[in-house]
Amino acid sequence: MPKIKTKKAAAKRFKVTGTGKLVRNKANKSHILTKKTTKRKRNLRKDIVTDASNAKVMKKILPYL
């Protein structure tokens, strides 16, 4: 069997925690920041655990992560 290729776009966006969960950054933090409140921008900084329904698909895309 040949090796499975990792989807590099996904590999750059996800990290794996010690327990094997996938962590991602939140969206909407790159531009048009003037109209967003300070509280909203602060909350967008935090990483978030990917929900289980998406994590199952991501594990296939990222076989060696």
C-alpha positions as CSV (number, residue, x, y, z in Angstrom):
1,M,0.0,0.0,0.0
2,P,1.3,3.5,-0.8
3,K,1.5,6.1,1.9
4,I,-1.4,8.6,2.3
5,K,-0.6,12.2,1.5
6,T,-1.4,14.8,4.1
7,K,-3.6,17.8,3.0
8,K,-1.1,20.5,3.6
9,A,-3.7,23.3,3.8
10,A,-5.3,21.5,6.7
11,A,-2.0,20.7,8.3
12,K,-1.2,24.4,8.6
13,R,-4.5,25.1,10.3
14,F,-4.8,22.4,12.9
15,K,-2.7,21.2,15.8
16,V,-3.2,18.1,17.9
17,T,-3.4,18.3,21.7
18,G,-1.8,15.7,24.1
19,T,-5.1,13.8,24.3
20,G,-5.4,13.7,20.5
21,K,-8.0,16.4,20.0
22,L,-7.7,18.8,17.1
23,V,-7.3,22.5,17.9
24,R,-8.0,25.4,15.5
25,N,-8.0,29.1,15.4
26,K,-11.2,31.1,15.1
27,A,-12.1,32.9,11.9
28,N,-12.8,36.6,11.4
29,K,-9.6,38.0,12.9
30,S,-7.6,39.0,9.8
31,H,-9.1,42.3,8.5
32,I,-12.0,44.7,9.0
33,L,-11.2,44.9,12.7
34,T,-12.3,48.5,13.3
35,K,-16.0,47.7,13.5
36,K,-15.4,44.7,15.9
37,T,-15.5,45.4,19.6
38,T,-12.4,44.9,21.7
39,K,-14.1,42.0,23.6
40,R,-15.0,40.3,20.4
41,K,-11.4,40.6,19.0
42,R,-10.0,39.3,22.4
43,N,-12.2,36.2,22.2
44,L,-11.1,35.5,18.6
45,R,-7.5,35.1,19.8
46,K,-8.2,31.9,21.7
47,D,-7.8,28.5,20.2
48,I,-10.9,26.2,20.2
49,V,-11.2,22.4,20.1
50,T,-12.8,21.2,16.8
51,D,-16.2,19.6,17.3
52,A,-16.5,15.9,17.0
53,S,-18.4,15.9,13.7
54,N,-15.6,17.8,11.9
55,A,-12.8,16.1,13.8
56,K,-13.7,12.7,12.2
57,V,-13.2,14.1,8.7
58,M,-10.0,16.0,9.7
59,K,-8.4,12.8,11.0
60,K,-8.7,11.3,7.5
61,I,-7.3,14.4,5.9
62,L,-4.4,14.5,8.4
63,P,-3.3,10.9,8.8
64,Y,0.1,11.6,10.3
65,L,-0.7,14.6,12.5
